[in-house]
Amino acid sequence: MNKYLLFQLETAPNIPSAQLIGFLSIFAPNIHRKNTARDISPLDNIRGVIHQGSTKLRRRKNRRLENTTKIMVKT
């Protein structure tokens, strides 16, 4: 049975998800990405790296819009 870690990150709107994955891949070798920003896809030990494009907007109690990025890494 595979186990996955789920990271849910608050990200600034101007940070592309590919840059975020590249940054995380330094700390978590299980994260892989292709060369171009749009080619991020589930490879080998990744499932659902980025949900629906780059980031999802969600609304907080204080009514500010914030970006969240969900990343799953196989352990």
VENQUITA-V759841 format. One record per run of one state. SS is the DSSP state (H for helix, E for strand, - for the rest). FROM is the first residue (numbers start at 1). TO is the last residue. If there is no record, write none. Layout:
# VENQUITA-V759841
SS	FROM	TO
SS	FROM	TO
This chain:
# VENQUITA-V759841
-	1	3
E	4	11
-	12	16
H	17	27
-	28	36
H	37	39
-	40	45
E	46	46
-	47	55
E	56	59
-	60	64
E	65	74
-	75	75
